[in-house]
Amino acid sequence: MAPQLTGAPGSAAAAAAGGAAAVKPQFHHYHHHRLPPRHHHPAPASLLSKLAFWSVCSLSLLLAFLLLSPSSSPAPRAAPEAPRRSLHASPSPAASWGGAAWEKKVRASARVRRPRGHSVLVTGAAGFVGCHAAAALRRRGDGVLGLDNFNDYYDTALKRGRAALLARSGVYVVDGDIADAELLAKLFDVVPFTHVLHLAAQAGVRHALVDPMSYVRANVAGLVALLEAARAANPQPAIVWASSSSVYGLNSHVPFSEHDRTDRPASLYAATKKAGEEIAHVYNHIYGLSLTALRFFTVYGPWGRPDMAYFFFTRDILAGRPITVYESAGGGSHQTTISRDFTYIDDIVKGCVAALDTAGRSTGSGGKKRGPAPFRTYNLGNTSPVPVTQLVDLLEKLLKVKAVRKVVKMPRNGDVPYTHANVSLAQRELGYRPSTDLQTGLKKFVRWYLEYYHPDLAQKQKQHAGSNGKGSRGRNGSSSSAR
């Protein structure tokens, strides 16, 4: 049975680090000056000055060309405990693919272990939702193969730790890029996948202001590369993929319904996800691919993403650093405090699995569409928006540390003031029923966070909770402390 992803990771979080040191090339300049035959005295000082001046200019231009050429990438600006932003794939010994041994590992990982089970390619398997979904599928006996490029948008050690947990349960995560058409073609050639759970993407709203092209490459070009590989596969798989609640953008009708307008995105991230939904419709219409888009609402939980507010609030509160809490200008029915429909990871995974189980077949296997194929869109949220100030209150209680709050007006950085999911369609067609409230989910996250990053503090809290439990036993001897 695959290990649960809510336990203490310990050694599973070891990251593969590498990268050869750059070797500075040596440049040798040979200047040959032919002297006039009748002049054997040294050149005038003015001529030497000009030669020196132009030599310096030439060297400066050469160095500038080398430094600014596309092959050299600028180092990201360092920040204490901040996620890295260069988005380079993390170097790893497993980065190469192909060969008999590699194919054997791929087939073994994708082998189905239950009657009428699925063989699923999970892209972004070392990501937050991807690792939880892959583990859930594996636990019930489905064949699961992961794909991830381990980029350094945030700490790669966390991604390697997730992949290590999956490896323990027999899930192999191929180290490769979703936009690598040759790799995708090879994977579909080696394994006749019945389903694809496409979760690989460039995440985050605010980072699009810094590196917009990374969103186009991953969320648009990467999706097209996957759809091309899938439509050429025989048999064609059914595809379930992660869109986002961000597509609702400036929509003011709440709760957000799948029928609401999504033509006013507030961020480039949202725009790329909306573009993905339109592209998916094209491949469904022309090639008969079965496609289901899932619009996630603010997912949180153990093994989460360090760029999410609940995660870096926890980090900064423990470190005694101020946290920035945004408030909107208000107006209309919106609250002045930013609110989010926080959805616990286990509820999201249940929605993903239900979407896979109910996905109809693609109809274009063999290169010819034989009829209409399913095309679906669902919201996956918790349906209970919570002000961010309340999130901070809960974290203070769970961490037993008072936060230093800095309340500021929300900048125009792509964030929206309010999200609220209408999940009635998912309830009706997928049987989706979220069951984890924010306090319960945050308690699980904080327990994991302390065990992962602060094991000594986690042990102290366990001892403290144990002593309180012993002192609060009732007449029947049972403890009143919640677990």
Number of C-alpha atoms within 10 A of each C-alpha: 11 19 15 14 18 15 15 19 20 12 11 19 19 16 18 14 11 10 8 6 6 6 6 6 6 5 7 6 7 6 8 6 6 6 11 7 6 6 8 8 7 8 10 8 9 9 10 11 11 11 13 12 11 11 14 12 12 12 13 12 12 11 12 11 11 12 13 11 10 9 8 9 11 10 9 11 9 10 8 5 12 13 18 19 18 17 16 13 17 20 16 15 9 12 14 11 14 12 8 9 9 13 16 12 16 22 18 16 25 25 19 19 15 11 8 9 16 23 25 30 28 26 28 26 33 31 26 22 24 25 26 24 25 29 26 21 21 27 16 14 19 23 26 33 30 27 25 24 25 28 19 17 20 19 19 23 18 24 26 21 21 26 26 22 22 28 18 13 16 20 26 22 30 24 21 20 21 25 18 12 16 10 17 21 17 14 22 19 13 14 20 18 25 20 24 24 26 23 26 25 25 24 18 18 19 17 20 20 13 9 13 14 13 19 24 21 17 20 26 22 17 22 25 20 18 20 21 16 21 27 27 17 21 17 19 27 28 27 28 25 25 21 27 23 27 27 25 25 22 18 20 15 12 14 17 19 18 20 7 13 15 17 13 14 20 20 23 23 28 27 23 24 26 24 17 22 23 12 16 22 19 13 18 23 17 13 26 27 30 28 28 27 23 25 22 22 25 21 22 24 26 25 26 19 23 20 20 13 18 21 20 17 23 23 18 15 21 17 11 12 13 13 19 15 18 19 20 18 13 12 8 7 9 15 15 17 22 24 24 24 23 29 27 26 23 21 18 26 21 19 26 25 18 16 27 22 13 12 22 18 21 28 24 26 20 13 15 13 18 13 11 17 21 17 20 15 20 26 27 32 31 27 22 17 20 18 18 19 17 14 19 21 12 16 22 17 12 18 19 12 14 14 22 13 14 10 13 11 14 18 11 10 14 21 18 22 21 23 26 23 26 19 21 18 16 21 16 10 12 20 14 22 19 20 13 16 13 22 14 12 19 22 19 18 23 20 21 23 24 20 18 20 14 13 16 11 13 19 13 11 17 13 12 11 14 14 11 14 15 14 11 14 13 10 7 6 9 11 16 13 13 6 8
